[in-house]
C-alpha cells in the first residue's frame, strides 16, 4: 500500500470516527438539555430556563395574531411567570429525547380559581444548536414522540 493510500484510509477512518462521535455527542447533548429543562421547570427557576431558550423561540402556535402564542423568549418567560404567579404548578415527570428535541410529560396542579380539564400534558421542546427554538403542547404521547423523533 502506498503512503498516499495509507493517508487516505487513515483520513477516512478519522472522518468516520468523528461522525460517530458527533452523533453520540448530539444524543448526549439532548440528554443534557432535557435534564436542564426538567431541573429548571421543576425548581421554577426562570433564569435557568431562560438560558436554554433561543431569543426568537416560539410557543403555542407562534403565529402573528394568536393571542395565546409567545413570539420570543421574553414572551415565553413572562407567560411561565404569570402562570406561576397564579399558582399553577407543573412538574416534569418524564422526558423523552430524540434528534429534534425533548418531549416532557408535565403533571399540572391548578389552583381552585383556575380549574382546567388537563392534569397532565406533553410539552415538546424543539432544539437547534443547543437551544429551544419552539415549544408545542399536546395531550398525545405518540405525537410528542413523533415530533422529537421524526
C-alpha positions in Angstrom: 0.0 0.0 0.0 1.4 3.4 -1.0 1.9 6.2 1.6 -0.9 8.1 -0.2 -3.3 5.2 0.2 -2.4 4.8 3.8 -3.1 8.5 4.5 -6.4 8.3 2.6 -7.5 5.3 4.7 -6.4 6.9 7.9 -8.3 10.1 7.0 -11.4 8.1 6.0 -11.3 6.3 9.4 -10.8 9.5 11.3 -13.7 11.1 9.5 -15.9 8.1 10.2 -14.9 8.2 13.9 -15.7 12.0 14.0 -19.1 11.4 12.5 -19.9 8.7 15.1 -18.7 11.0 17.9 -20.8 13.8 16.6 -23.9 11.7 16.6 -23.2 10.3 20.0 -22.3 13.7 21.3 -25.6 15.1 19.9 -27.6 12.4 21.8 -25.6 13.2 25.0 -26.2 16.9 24.4 -30.0 16.4 24.0 -30.0 14.3 27.3 -28.2 17.2 28.9 -30.7 19.7 27.6 -33.5 17.5 28.8 -32.0 17.4 32.3 -31.6 21.2 32.3 -35.2 21.8 31.2 -36.6 19.3 33.8 -34.4 20.8 36.6 -35.3 24.4 35.7 -39.0 23.8 35.4 -39.3 21.6 38.5 -37.3 24.2 40.5 -39.5 27.0 38.9 -36.1 28.7 38.1 -36.9 31.0 35.2 -33.3 32.3 35.0 -32.1 28.8 34.3 -35.0 28.1 31.9 -34.3 31.4 30.1 -30.7 30.3 29.4 -31.8 27.4 27.2 -34.4 29.3 25.2 -33.5 30.9 21.9 -34.2 34.7 21.7 -36.6 34.2 18.8 -38.2 31.0 20.1 -42.0 30.4 19.7 -44.5 28.8 22.0 -48.0 27.6 21.1 -48.9 28.4 17.5 -46.4 31.2 17.4 -48.4 32.8 14.7 -48.9 36.5 14.5 -52.3 37.4 15.8 -52.7 34.3 18.0 -53.2 35.9 21.4 -52.1 32.8 23.2 -48.9 32.5 21.3 -45.5 33.6 22.5 -43.3 35.0 19.8 -39.9 35.3 21.6 -38.0 34.3 24.8 -39.3 37.2 26.8 -42.9 36.3 26.0 -42.3 32.7 27.0 -40.7 33.6 30.3 -43.4 36.2 31.0 -46.1 33.5 30.4 -44.4 31.0 32.7 -44.0 33.6 35.4 -47.7 34.7 35.1 -48.8 31.0 35.4 -46.6 30.6 38.5 -47.9 33.8 40.0 -51.4 32.5 39.5 -50.5 29.4 41.5 -50.2 26.9 38.6 -47.6 24.2 39.3 -46.2 21.9 36.7 -43.8 19.1 37.4 -41.8 17.3 34.7 -42.2 13.6 35.4 -40.8 12.1 32.2 -38.5 13.2 29.4 -38.1 11.6 26.0 -35.3 12.7 23.7 -34.8 12.5 20.0 -32.7 14.2 17.3 -35.2 17.1 17.1 -35.7 17.8 20.8 -37.3 16.8 24.0 -40.8 15.8 24.9 -41.6 16.4 28.6 -44.7 14.9 30.3 -45.8 17.5 32.8 -48.2 16.9 35.6 -50.1 20.1 36.4 -51.7 21.3 39.6 -54.2 24.1 39.1 -55.3 26.4 41.9 -59.1 26.2 42.7 -59.8 29.5 40.9 -58.1 28.3 37.7 -59.7 25.0 37.0 -58.5 23.3 33.8 -59.6 19.9 32.5 -56.0 18.8 31.8 -54.0 17.5 34.7 -51.1 16.4 32.5 -49.8 17.1 29.0 -46.7 16.8 26.9 -44.6 19.9 26.2 -42.4 19.4 23.2 -39.2 21.4 23.1 -37.7 21.5 19.6 -34.0 22.2 19.8 -31.5 23.6 17.3 -27.8 24.4 18.1 -28.3 23.5 21.7 -31.2 25.9 22.5 -35.0 25.5 22.4 -36.5 27.2 19.3 -40.1 26.1 19.6 -42.4 24.8 22.3 -45.6 22.9 21.5 -48.1 21.3 23.7 -50.1 18.1 23.1 -52.1 15.5 25.1 -50.9 12.7 22.8 -47.7 10.9 23.9 -47.2 9.3 20.5 -47.5 12.6 18.7 -45.0 14.2 21.2 -42.5 11.4 20.5 -43.1 11.7 16.7 -42.2 15.4 16.9 -38.8 14.8 18.6 -38.1 11.6 16.6 -39.3 12.5 13.1 
